[in-house]
């Protein structure tokens, strides 16, 4: 039987992989509503990704603390996009720079960051409950 932490990590990794696939889809999608999918849904998935990654690495941290930290950090990164330092601009031109730092400030990203963090918080709580159930002995 898996321990609770192992169950939490396993389930988090599976969901995180699905979020990564969804994020790549959002970045590459060119059909109807592609701007909404790329930028709005993408912001939601971005928050969810960071929440789940932190939870995977630190499953004993409180989900609320993780969600708040991710929300604050990504909001600060969004505000940082207003700063047009040449070195940071060069980093933003790379794929990793675009993904991690973004390349344009948009005030409408903040509601998606909030909803993504809230969803991450709720999902982490559910995953933690699943892990706690895995710690319970099975009665036969």
N, C-alpha and C positions, 0 to 999 in steps of 0.2 A: 504494500500500500504506500502511496506517495504521502509525504508529509504535507502539511498545509502550505508551507512556503514553496515547496516544489510544485504543488498544484497551482498556486498563484502564479508562479513564474511561467509554467507551461501554458496556462490559459492566456496570460498576458502576451506571451510571445506569439501565439496563434492569432490573437486579435490584432496585435501590432503589425503582423505580416499582412493581414487583410487591409489595415489602414494604409500601409505603404503602397500596396497595389492600388487602392482607391486614390491615393494622392498622385501616383504616377498617371493613372487614368485621367484625373482632373487636369494635370499639366498638359497632357497630350491631346485631350478631347478637342475636336474642331467642329462638332455638329451644332444643332440648334441650342441656344443658350450657353455657348461655350465660354463667354466672358463671365457669366454668373458662376458656372461650374469651376472655371479656373481660379477665379479670384475670391468668390464668396465661400463656396464649398471647400475650396483649397485652404482658406484660412481656418475654417472649422476643423478640417482634417489635420492641419499643421499643429493646432493646439492639442488635438487628441493624440497625435503622434508623440509629442513631447511629454504629455502626461503619462502615457503608457510606457514610454522608454524609461522615464524616471521611476515609475512603479516597478518595472522589470528589474532595474538595477538596485532599487531600495524598497523592497516590498513591505518592510516594517514601518516605513514612514506613513503618517496619516494622509489619506487621499486628499483631504481638504488643503493641507499644507502644500502638497505637490501641485494641486490645481491652482492655488493662489500664486505660488512661485512661478509657475509656467505662465500664467496670465500676466503677471507684472513684468516678467522678463521679456515676453514677446511684445507687450505694449511699449516697453523701453526700446526694443529693437525697431519697432515701427517709427517711433519718434526719432530715433537715430538716422532714419532714412532722410530726414530733413537736412542732415549735415552732409555736405558735398565735398568732403576731403578727397583729394586725388588718390591717395593710397586706398582708401575704402572703396572708392569708385572702381579701381582696378580689381579689387577683390569681388565686388558685386557683378563684374562682367563675366566671371567664371560661373559654371553651373552650380558648384557648391556655394559660392557667394550669393547667388540668386536665391537658392533654397534656404540658406541659413540667415542671411541678412536682409533679403528682399531688395528691390531696386527702385521702388517708388512709394512715397508716403500716400496713404489713403485713409482718411478719417473713418470711412465706412468699414474698414477692417476690424475696428474695435468691437462692434457687436458680434462679429463672427468669432473673434478670439474669446469673448465672454461665453458665447454658447458652446464653443468647443471645449473650453475649460470646465464649464458646468457639466457637459456630457462626459468628459473625462473623469470628473469627480464621481458622478453617478456610476459610471462603468467600473471604476476602481473599487468602489464600495461593494458592488455586486460580485466582483472577482474575489474580493477579500472574504465575503460571506461564503462563496464557493470553497475557498481554501480552508475556512474554519470547519465546514462540513466534512472536508476530506480528513481532518484531524480526528473526527468522531469515529469510534469503533463501529464496525458493522455487526449488527446482531443477527445471528443465524439460528 
